[in-house]
Amino acid sequence: MLYDIVIIEDEIDLGNVISEYLKLRGFSVLWFKAAKEALDYYSANQLDNKLVIVDVQLPDMNGFDLATDMVKINPNQPFFFLTAHNEKQDRIRGLKLGAIDYISKPFEIEELVLRIGNIINKFSSTPKAQPPSKTGFINIGDIRYQKDQLFVLMPDGREVSLTVRESEVLDRLAGNINQVVKKKDILLALWGNDDYFNGKSLEVFISRLRRLFKASEQVSIENVYGLGYILKVK
């Protein structure tokens, strides 16, 4: 069976509520209560890039370490974290690992479902079980961006995969090359609000894209203090 969502959550009541609510909303769900069980299954089965929801505090492994091991198996794996903590350092750590999102407990189940739905819809539009298409590129200087397949082709020929959020941020910038894109506008469009934590999350994704573009002689991302960012192309 192909699952829409894989949940790794050791709190029985919470895991049951999330699982059953998602099923009522039409999702197929696979729920694990421990990290080792989930990782063993993940290693042995093709999950077709389905969304993985990882609790940070698991009884047998830190959720960050579990996500790291999963990404080693599948670099394109979309995932996000659930946590009882709302520490900035933990949130940034999760985003640096490639997490799409980071939701602090307690949370409204309907908000969780809406976020999940948005992510599922994003991935369902991407062809599966096919090699990445070389058509449909967006040229950004000497970099070629494949929006639908979530990767960029670097000047040296390397294909570098992007996370969903990285692609969304790049898409906003690429639509306004050599123009200022307001930070607030990106936050409202992608996160729904421009609070402090979401602002820090955006900065993490900008930093990752900026590091990627160091391999280019024509493309860079510059900060415009107090306003936003410019994707500069020579």
N, C-alpha and C positions, 0 to 999 in steps of 0.2 A: 504493500500500500504506500502511496505517496502522501506525505503529510505536508500541510501548509505551514505548521508551526511546531517547533520542538521546545518544550519548557523544561528547564532544570531548576527546580524549586523544592527545598526540603520541608518548608512549612506546609503541613498537610492541608489545613483549612484554606490557606491562601491558594495553594496549588490547585485544590479542588474547585474553588470558586472561579479562578481564571480559566481552567480547563473547561469546565461545564458551560461557563458563559460564552466562551469562544465557540464551542460546539453549537450552542443555541443560535449563534450568529452565522453559522454555516461553515466554519473552519474545521478542518481535520487536525487533531491535536495529538501529539505524543508527549507524555509527561514522565520525566525521571525525577527521582527524589535524592539522588546522589551523583556526584561528578564522575566517579569511576564507571558506573553503569552506563551513563550517557556517553562517555568517551569511548568505551568498548563498542557500543552500538554504532556510534558515529564512524569509528575506524573501519567497521565491517560493512557498512551500508552506504549506498549512494543516496544522499538526501536532496540532490538536485538543487543545491543552494537555497533550501527552504530557510525561513527565518528561525533563528535560535534565540530564545530569551533565557538569560543566565542570571541566577541570583548570585550576588557577590559572596555572601557568607554561606558556604555549603559545608556540611559536616566533615567531608573527607578531602576537600581541595578548595583553595581560593578560586572564586569565580574568574578572576583575571587570568590565573594560570590555566584554567580550563579553556577559556576563550583563546588563549595563546596557542595551546595544543591543537585546537580545532582549526585555527587559521593556518597552522603548519601543514595540516592535511589538505585543506581547501582555502587558498589565499583569498578567494572571492566570497567566502562565507559571510552573509549579512547577520548581524547579531546586535542585541542591546542588553543592557544590564538592569536588574532590579536590585535595590539596596535599601537598607534601613538607615544608611548614612547619607548625609548631604554635604560631605566635605569637598571643598574645591579640588584638593589634591587627588582624591579618588575619582572624581568626575573627569578631570583632565587625563588621569592615567587610563581610564576606560576609553576615552576618545582617541588617545594616542595609539591604542591597540587596534583601532579601526571601528569602534562601536558606532552604530548609526544613532543611537540615543541612549539615555541614561535616566531612569525614572526612580524617584525616591519614594519609599514607603512612608506613610500610607498614601495611596493614590486612588483616584476615582476609576472604577473599572471601565466606565464608558470612555474616558480619556485614553486609557490603554488600548481599548478596542479600536478607536479612531486612528491612533498612531500605527497600530498593527495593520489596519486596512490600507492606509496610505503606502506603507512599505510593501505589502503584498501586491498591491496594484502596480507599483513601480516595477517589481520583478516579473510579474506575470506578462508584461509587455515585451520582455526580452526573450528572444528565441532560445530554446533549450536544446541540449544534446547536439549542437551544431558547432563547428569551428567558427571563431569570430569572423564576421564578414569584413572584407577589405573595402567595401563600398560604403557610402554614406558618411565619409569623413568630413569633419569641419577643420579647415586649415587655420591654424593659429601660428603665424610665422613659420618657423621650421618644425613645428609640432603639429601632428595630425590627431584630432580628437574624435573618437568614435563614441558618440553620446549613448546610443542604444545598447552597445555592447560593453560600456563602462571600462574603456581603456584609452590610453593615449599611445601613439607611435612616436618614439623619440627620434631626434635627428640621426642617432647612431643605429637606428633600426630596432631598438628594443621596444617590446610591448610592455607597458606598465599598467596593471589593473588599478582601477579607482574604486573606492567605496561609493555607495549610493550618495551619501552626503557630499563627498568630495566632488562627484560629478555634478550634483545640483549647484554647488557653489561655483564651480568652474563654468557651468552653463550660464549663470547670472553674469559673470564677468565677461565671458566670451561674446555675449550679446551686446556688449558695450565697450568694444576694444578702444583703448586710448581715451576712454572717458571715465570720469569718476562715478563709481557705483556706491551709493550711500550704504554704510553699514546697517543702519536702521532698516532700510528697504530689504536688504538680504534677510535680516533676522525676522521681519514680519512675514516675508514670503515663505521662508523655509521652516521657521520654528513657531510662528504665530504670535510671538511677542519679542520685545527687545530688552529683556531683563539681564541682570549682571551675568548670571551663569550661562545663558545662551550666548551672550557676547563673548565670553571666554571660550565657549565651544567653537564659535566661528573662528576665533583667532587661531585655535589649534589646527583647523582645516586649512586656513590660509597659509599657515606656516608649513604644513605638509606639501601643499601645492608649490609654494615658493621654493622649497628644497628640491622638488622634482624639476622645476624649471631652471635650476642651476646648470643643468646639462645642455641648455639651449643658449645660443648666442643672440637670439632675437626676441625672446619672450621673458618677461619678468612681471612680478606683482609688486606694486609700490603702495605704501600707506599714504593717505592724505590725512594728516593729523586732525582729529576731531570730526572727520567727515566720513571717510570710507576708504576705498581701494581703487586702483587703476591697474587693469591688465594692459601692460605696455607691449607693443609689438613694433619692432623696427622695420 
